[in-house]
């Protein structure tokens, strides 16, 4: 799992935007169904744009069809890794078996 802290968050410079990659394509329609099913907070989905956005434990998460994941308000890569594991657990069935 590739995780990179890019830039500080605008609202709190002590927190970062983590750019991650699942290594697989994401079926956004399926992902949105799954996220609705688990009651993801502030969920916004667009299959046309290939992106889903929601809140997870105070962090803003964006998942793209390409498999890229942006997580805002992260302290470090360990924290980002933990959030990514939660995302994979929640959304695993929306991930395709093919690598990107």
C-alpha positions as CSV (number, residue, x, y, z in Angstrom):
1,X,0.0,0.0,0.0
2,X,1.6,3.2,-1.2
3,X,1.1,6.1,1.2
4,X,2.6,9.6,0.9
5,X,1.9,12.7,3.0
6,X,1.7,15.6,0.7
7,X,0.7,19.0,2.0
8,X,-0.5,20.4,5.3
9,X,-4.2,20.8,5.7
10,X,-5.4,24.4,5.3
11,X,-7.5,24.4,8.5
12,X,-4.7,22.9,10.6
13,X,-1.0,22.9,9.5
14,X,-0.2,20.2,12.0
15,X,-2.3,17.8,9.9
16,X,-1.7,16.5,6.4
17,X,-3.3,15.2,3.2
18,X,-2.3,11.6,2.7
19,X,-2.3,10.4,-0.9
20,X,-2.7,6.6,-1.0
21,X,-3.3,4.0,-3.7
22,X,-5.2,0.8,-3.3
23,X,-3.4,-0.8,-6.2
24,X,-6.8,-1.8,-7.7
25,X,-9.5,-0.1,-9.7
26,X,-12.7,0.7,-7.8
27,X,-16.2,0.2,-8.9
28,X,-17.7,3.5,-7.7
29,X,-21.3,2.4,-8.1
30,X,-20.7,-0.7,-5.9
31,X,-18.6,1.4,-3.5
32,X,-21.4,3.9,-3.0
33,X,-23.9,1.1,-2.4
34,X,-21.5,-0.4,0.3
35,X,-20.9,3.0,1.9
36,X,-24.6,3.8,2.0
37,X,-25.1,0.4,3.6
38,X,-22.6,1.1,6.4
39,X,-24.0,4.6,6.9
40,X,-21.0,6.5,5.8
41,X,-21.2,10.1,7.1
42,X,-21.7,13.0,4.6
43,X,-21.5,10.6,1.7
44,X,-21.3,12.1,-1.8
45,X,-20.9,9.9,-4.9
46,X,-20.6,10.4,-8.6
47,X,-20.1,7.4,-10.8
48,X,-19.9,9.8,-13.7
49,X,-16.9,11.6,-12.2
50,X,-15.6,8.3,-10.7
51,X,-15.3,9.5,-7.1
52,X,-16.8,9.0,-3.7
53,X,-16.3,11.3,-0.7
54,X,-17.3,10.8,2.9
55,X,-16.2,11.4,6.5
56,X,-14.5,8.7,8.5
57,X,-13.7,9.5,12.2
58,X,-13.3,13.2,11.6
59,X,-11.3,12.8,8.4
60,X,-12.4,13.6,4.9
61,X,-11.9,10.6,2.5
62,X,-12.0,10.7,-1.3
63,X,-11.8,7.5,-3.2
64,X,-11.3,7.6,-7.0
65,X,-12.2,5.0,-9.6
66,X,-8.4,4.7,-10.4
67,X,-7.8,3.4,-6.9
68,X,-6.3,6.6,-5.6
69,X,-7.4,7.6,-2.1
70,X,-7.0,11.0,-0.5
71,X,-7.4,11.3,3.3
72,X,-7.5,14.8,4.8
73,X,-6.6,15.6,8.5
74,X,-4.0,12.9,9.0
75,X,-1.1,13.2,11.5
76,X,1.4,10.7,10.0
77,X,1.7,7.7,7.7
78,X,0.9,5.2,10.4
79,X,-2.4,6.9,11.0
80,X,-3.0,6.9,7.2
81,X,-2.2,3.2,7.0
82,X,-4.8,2.5,9.7
83,X,-7.5,4.5,7.9
84,X,-6.6,2.7,4.6
85,X,-7.1,-0.7,6.4
86,X,-10.6,0.5,7.6
87,X,-11.4,1.6,4.0
88,X,-10.3,-1.8,2.5
89,X,-12.3,-3.7,5.2
90,X,-15.4,-1.6,4.4
91,X,-15.2,-1.4,0.7
92,X,-13.3,-4.5,-0.3
93,X,-16.1,-5.9,-2.4
94,X,-16.0,-2.8,-4.6
95,X,-12.4,-3.3,-5.5
96,X,-11.7,-5.2,-8.7
97,X,-9.1,-7.9,-8.9
98,X,-7.1,-6.1,-11.5
99,X,-4.1,-3.9,-10.7
100,X,-4.0,-0.4,-12.1
